[in-house]
Amino acid sequence: MSFTMEDFQRQYAREHFPRLSAAEQREALKLLSPERLREILQSLPPEERLAGLPPEQIRRYLEQLKAGRPAKPRKPRRKK
C-alpha cells in the first residue's frame, strides 16, 4: 500500500497540532463542522468537558435543564 499525500497530511496534522498555541488550536477547531465538533466533545469524559467551567455556570445550566427552559440566559424584564 502506498503512502498518499492525504496520508501525509493527516500524519503532519497529528504531529504538529500539539505544537500550536491555544489560540491557533481554537482556530483550527473552528474549521470543523458543528456536528464533528460535537462528536469529538462527546467522546471526552464529562469531567474533562466540565473542567474549565466555573461551578456557578454548571449549576445554572443544570437548573435550566431541570426547569425545562432553553439553555439561553433570560432577557431582563422591562420596568413598568
C-alpha positions as CSV (number, residue, x, y, z in Angstrom):
1,M,0.0,0.0,0.0
2,S,1.4,3.4,-0.9
3,F,1.7,6.4,1.3
4,T,-0.5,9.0,-0.3
5,M,-0.5,12.8,0.0
6,E,-3.7,12.5,2.1
7,D,-1.9,10.1,4.5
8,F,1.0,12.6,4.8
9,Q,-1.4,15.5,5.6
10,R,-3.1,13.5,8.3
11,Q,0.2,12.5,9.8
12,Y,1.5,16.0,9.6
13,A,-1.6,17.4,11.3
14,R,-1.4,14.8,14.1
15,E,2.2,15.6,14.8
16,H,2.0,19.4,14.6
17,F,-1.4,20.2,16.2
18,P,0.0,19.9,19.8
19,R,2.7,22.4,18.9
20,L,0.2,25.1,18.1
21,S,-0.7,27.8,20.6
22,A,-4.0,27.5,22.3
23,A,-5.4,30.3,20.1
24,E,-4.2,28.5,17.0
25,Q,-5.7,25.3,18.1
26,R,-9.1,27.0,18.7
27,E,-8.9,28.5,15.2
28,A,-8.2,25.0,13.8
29,L,-11.2,23.6,15.7
30,K,-13.5,26.3,14.3
31,L,-12.9,24.8,10.9
32,L,-14.7,21.7,11.9
33,S,-18.4,21.3,11.3
34,P,-20.7,21.7,14.3
35,E,-21.6,18.0,14.1
36,R,-18.0,16.9,14.0
37,L,-17.0,19.2,16.9
38,R,-20.0,17.8,19.0
39,E,-18.9,14.3,18.2
40,I,-15.3,15.0,19.4
41,L,-16.6,16.7,22.6
42,Q,-19.0,13.9,23.4
43,S,-16.1,11.4,23.2
44,L,-14.5,13.1,26.2
45,P,-15.4,12.1,29.7
46,P,-17.8,14.5,31.4
47,E,-15.1,15.5,33.9
48,E,-12.9,16.8,31.1
49,R,-15.7,18.6,29.4
50,L,-16.7,20.4,32.5
51,A,-13.2,21.0,33.9
52,G,-12.8,24.6,32.6
53,L,-16.3,25.8,33.6
54,P,-17.0,27.6,36.9
55,P,-19.3,25.7,39.2
56,E,-21.9,28.5,39.1
57,Q,-22.2,28.2,35.3
58,I,-22.6,24.4,35.6
59,R,-25.2,24.9,38.3
60,R,-27.2,27.4,36.2
61,Y,-27.2,25.1,33.2
62,L,-28.4,22.2,35.3
63,E,-31.2,24.3,36.8
64,Q,-32.3,25.3,33.4
65,L,-32.4,21.7,32.2
66,K,-34.5,20.7,35.3
67,A,-36.9,23.5,34.7
68,G,-37.3,22.6,31.0
69,R,-36.2,26.0,29.9
70,P,-33.8,26.6,27.0
71,A,-30.1,26.9,27.9
72,K,-30.1,30.6,26.9
73,P,-29.8,33.4,29.5
74,R,-33.1,35.1,30.2
75,K,-33.7,38.6,28.9
76,P,-34.1,41.3,31.6
77,R,-37.7,42.3,32.4
78,R,-38.8,45.8,31.4
79,K,-39.5,48.2,34.2
80,K,-43.1,49.3,34.5
